């Protein structure tokens, strides 16, 4: 595609300091996109910012708890105040949270996962909409194969529910916002080599009572026999942000090397 398609546009990326968010921010910057890096981890975000500046683009960091409406609203404002527009929103921040049987999952565990994953996606899109309406744009939400095509993540009822909710929210938003030329799509990664496990709290002893033995064929990632890379997901984000996907909205795209088809 023509590199000029995205040049000069402005993106907001949540969870931008590592993994899929980092790779996507850098991928967009390579096409001339200015990037607002929205994350709590400022040290890591600073590294991403420097990498983007080395490429020749621009970035700013907004230290943001994506579950806090006021901080999300302020982050959007900072980005628009800096560059005067907003064209691309990548609602990517999320955690696995506590992994436990339903009877052992506390209400606080549930709330933390649903708030961090689902509420944050809503807040990010909500506060971006008035600015996206100015020129149209693209919203991309990171969901998962879990809760949408696979349900064998034992103990991940809160996570899977949040991811199913993101799918429904994305489709509702796609129809509502189509009249403003705002496209909304949902990506559903399988196993990707990121640091999300740092935000995973498995209760292994309790999980034993609900696990069902599953025997996979040799390896559970048929296409490449390994977890995907953040850069592969970033290529999909770039496609959905660009005019190459101008007639695609309200669509879920699975990126898992056929893992969820087993």
C-alpha positions as CSV (number, residue, x, y, z in Angstrom):
1,X,0.0,0.0,0.0
2,X,1.0,3.6,-0.3
3,X,3.0,4.7,2.7
4,X,1.3,8.1,2.5
5,X,-2.0,6.6,3.5
6,X,-1.2,6.9,7.2
7,X,1.5,9.6,7.1
8,X,0.6,12.5,9.3
9,X,-2.2,10.7,11.1
10,X,-2.4,10.4,14.9
11,X,-2.9,7.2,16.9
12,X,-3.7,6.4,20.5
13,X,-2.5,3.1,21.8
14,X,-3.3,1.7,25.2
15,X,-1.0,-0.8,26.8
16,X,1.7,0.7,24.6
17,X,4.8,0.0,26.6
18,X,5.1,-3.7,25.8
19,X,4.0,-6.7,23.7
20,X,1.3,-6.1,21.1
21,X,0.9,-2.4,22.0
22,X,4.6,-1.7,21.7
23,X,4.9,-3.5,18.4
24,X,1.9,-1.8,17.0
25,X,2.9,1.6,18.0
26,X,6.3,1.1,16.3
27,X,4.7,-0.4,13.2
28,X,2.4,2.6,12.9
29,X,5.2,5.1,13.5
30,X,7.2,3.5,10.6
31,X,4.3,4.7,8.4
32,X,4.6,8.3,9.6
33,X,1.9,8.1,12.3
34,X,2.3,10.2,15.5
35,X,1.5,8.0,18.5
36,X,0.1,8.7,22.0
37,X,1.5,6.0,24.2
38,X,-1.1,5.3,27.0
39,X,0.1,3.1,29.8
40,X,1.0,3.0,33.5
41,X,4.5,1.7,32.9
42,X,6.3,4.9,32.1
43,X,9.8,3.5,32.1
44,X,9.0,1.0,29.4
45,X,6.9,3.5,27.5
46,X,10.0,5.9,27.4
47,X,11.9,3.2,25.6
48,X,9.1,2.9,23.0
49,X,9.0,6.7,22.6
50,X,12.7,6.8,21.9
51,X,12.4,4.0,19.4
52,X,9.6,5.9,17.6
53,X,11.7,9.1,17.6
54,X,14.7,7.1,16.1
55,X,12.3,6.1,13.3
56,X,11.6,9.8,12.6
57,X,8.1,10.0,13.9
58,X,6.7,11.6,17.1
59,X,5.3,10.2,20.4
60,X,4.1,11.3,23.7
61,X,3.5,9.3,26.9
62,X,0.4,9.7,29.1
63,X,0.6,7.9,32.4
64,X,-2.9,6.4,32.6
65,X,-4.9,3.9,34.5
66,X,-7.2,2.9,31.7
67,X,-10.0,1.9,34.1
68,X,-10.2,5.5,35.4
69,X,-12.6,7.6,33.3
70,X,-11.0,10.9,34.2
71,X,-7.5,9.8,33.4
72,X,-8.6,8.2,30.1
73,X,-10.4,11.4,29.1
74,X,-7.4,13.5,30.0
75,X,-5.1,11.3,28.0
76,X,-7.2,11.7,24.9
77,X,-7.2,15.4,25.4
78,X,-3.4,15.6,25.8
79,X,-3.0,13.7,22.5
80,X,-5.5,15.9,20.6
81,X,-4.1,19.1,22.1
82,X,-0.6,18.1,21.0
83,X,-1.4,17.2,17.4
84,X,-4.8,18.6,16.7
85,X,-6.5,15.4,15.6
86,X,-7.1,11.7,16.3
87,X,-7.4,9.1,13.6
88,X,-6.6,5.7,15.0
89,X,-7.5,4.2,18.4
90,X,-6.0,0.9,19.4
91,X,-7.8,-0.2,22.7
92,X,-5.3,-2.9,23.6
93,X,-4.6,-2.7,27.3
94,X,-5.6,-5.8,29.3
95,X,-4.7,-8.5,31.9
96,X,-5.4,-12.2,32.3
97,X,-6.2,-11.5,36.0
98,X,-6.9,-14.2,38.6
99,X,-7.3,-17.7,37.1
100,X,-9.4,-19.8,39.4
101,X,-12.6,-21.8,39.5
102,X,-15.8,-19.8,39.6
103,X,-16.6,-20.8,43.2
104,X,-13.1,-19.6,44.3
105,X,-13.0,-16.4,42.2
106,X,-13.8,-13.4,44.5
107,X,-16.0,-10.6,43.4
108,X,-13.0,-8.3,43.5
109,X,-11.0,-10.6,41.2
110,X,-13.9,-10.5,38.8
111,X,-14.3,-6.8,38.9
112,X,-10.5,-6.2,38.4
113,X,-10.5,-8.2,35.2
114,X,-13.7,-6.9,33.8
115,X,-12.8,-3.3,34.6
116,X,-9.3,-3.5,33.2
117,X,-10.3,-5.2,30.0
118,X,-13.9,-4.4,29.2
119,X,-14.5,-1.0,30.9
120,X,-11.2,0.3,29.6
121,X,-12.2,-0.5,26.0
122,X,-15.4,1.4,26.5
123,X,-13.8,4.4,28.1
124,X,-11.1,4.6,25.4
125,X,-13.6,4.5,22.6
126,X,-16.1,6.8,24.4
127,X,-13.7,9.7,24.9
128,X,-12.1,9.3,21.4
129,X,-15.4,9.4,19.5
130,X,-15.9,13.2,19.4
131,X,-12.4,13.6,17.9
132,X,-12.7,10.7,15.5
133,X,-15.9,12.2,14.1
134,X,-13.9,15.1,12.7
135,X,-12.2,13.1,10.0
136,X,-13.4,9.6,10.4
137,X,-11.0,6.9,11.5
138,X,-10.3,3.4,12.7
139,X,-10.8,1.8,16.1
140,X,-9.2,-1.6,16.8
141,X,-10.0,-3.5,20.0
142,X,-7.8,-6.4,21.3
143,X,-10.1,-9.2,22.3
144,X,-9.0,-12.9,22.2
145,X,-9.8,-16.3,20.9
146,X,-10.8,-17.0,24.5
147,X,-14.5,-16.3,25.1
148,X,-15.1,-16.1,21.3
149,X,-13.9,-19.3,19.7
150,X,-12.4,-21.3,22.5
151,X,-13.6,-21.9,26.0
152,X,-11.0,-24.3,27.4
153,X,-9.1,-21.8,29.4
154,X,-9.9,-23.4,32.7
155,X,-10.3,-20.9,35.5
156,X,-10.5,-17.9,33.0
157,X,-14.2,-17.2,33.3
158,X,-13.7,-13.5,34.1
159,X,-11.1,-13.1,31.3
160,X,-13.2,-14.9,28.7
161,X,-16.3,-12.9,29.7
162,X,-14.4,-9.7,29.3
163,X,-13.2,-10.7,25.9
164,X,-16.6,-11.8,24.7
165,X,-17.9,-8.4,26.0
166,X,-15.3,-6.6,23.9
167,X,-16.5,-8.4,20.8
168,X,-20.1,-7.4,21.4
169,X,-19.1,-3.8,22.2
170,X,-17.0,-3.6,19.1
171,X,-19.9,-4.7,16.9
172,X,-22.3,-2.3,18.5
173,X,-19.9,0.5,18.1
174,X,-19.2,-0.3,14.5
175,X,-22.9,0.1,13.5
176,X,-23.4,3.2,15.6
177,X,-20.3,4.9,14.3
178,X,-20.5,3.9,10.6
179,X,-22.4,7.1,9.7
180,X,-19.3,9.1,10.8
181,X,-16.9,7.0,8.7
182,X,-15.5,5.5,11.8
183,X,-14.6,1.8,11.4
184,X,-14.5,-0.5,14.4
185,X,-12.9,-4.0,14.3
186,X,-11.9,-6.6,16.8
187,X,-8.7,-8.6,16.7
188,X,-8.6,-12.0,18.5
189,X,-5.1,-13.2,19.1
190,X,-4.2,-16.7,20.3
191,X,-1.0,-17.4,22.1
192,X,1.3,-14.5,21.4
193,X,4.8,-14.1,22.9
194,X,4.2,-11.2,25.2
195,X,4.6,-10.4,28.9
196,X,0.9,-10.7,29.8
197,X,1.7,-13.5,32.1
198,X,3.1,-10.9,34.5
199,X,-0.6,-9.9,35.0
200,X,-1.8,-13.5,35.5
201,X,-2.5,-15.0,38.9
202,X,-3.2,-18.7,38.6
203,X,-4.4,-20.6,41.6
204,X,-3.0,-24.0,40.4
205,X,-4.2,-26.1,43.4
206,X,-7.7,-25.0,43.0
207,X,-7.7,-25.4,39.2
208,X,-7.0,-29.1,39.5
209,X,-10.6,-29.7,40.5
210,X,-12.1,-28.3,37.3
211,X,-9.5,-29.2,34.6
212,X,-10.6,-31.7,31.9
213,X,-7.8,-33.6,30.3
214,X,-7.4,-32.6,26.6
215,X,-5.0,-34.3,24.3
216,X,-3.9,-32.1,21.4
217,X,-2.3,-33.3,18.2
218,X,1.5,-32.7,18.2
219,X,1.7,-29.1,19.2
220,X,-1.3,-26.9,19.7
221,X,-0.3,-24.2,17.2
222,X,-0.6,-25.9,13.8
223,X,0.6,-23.2,11.5
224,X,4.0,-22.3,12.9
225,X,4.3,-24.7,15.9
226,X,5.0,-21.8,18.2
227,X,3.3,-18.8,19.7
228,X,2.8,-15.8,17.4
229,X,5.0,-12.7,17.6
230,X,3.7,-9.2,18.6
231,X,5.0,-7.9,15.3
232,X,2.6,-10.3,13.4
233,X,-0.3,-8.8,15.3
234,X,1.1,-5.3,14.6
235,X,0.9,-6.0,10.9
236,X,-2.8,-6.8,11.3
237,X,-3.3,-3.6,13.3
238,X,-1.6,-1.6,10.6
239,X,-3.9,-3.1,8.0
240,X,-7.0,-2.3,9.9
241,X,-5.8,1.3,10.6
242,X,-5.1,1.9,6.9
243,X,-7.2,2.5,3.9
244,X,-6.5,-1.0,2.7
245,X,-9.3,-2.1,5.0
246,X,-11.6,0.8,4.2
247,X,-14.7,-1.4,3.7
248,X,-14.1,-3.6,6.8
249,X,-16.0,-2.8,10.0
250,X,-17.7,-4.7,12.8
251,X,-15.5,-7.7,12.0
252,X,-13.5,-10.0,14.2
253,X,-10.2,-11.2,12.9
254,X,-8.6,-14.3,14.5
255,X,-4.8,-14.3,14.5
256,X,-3.8,-17.6,16.1
257,X,-2.1,-19.9,13.6
258,X,-5.3,-22.2,13.6
259,X,-4.8,-22.8,17.4
260,X,-8.5,-22.2,18.1
261,X,-9.6,-24.7,15.4
262,X,-8.3,-27.7,17.3
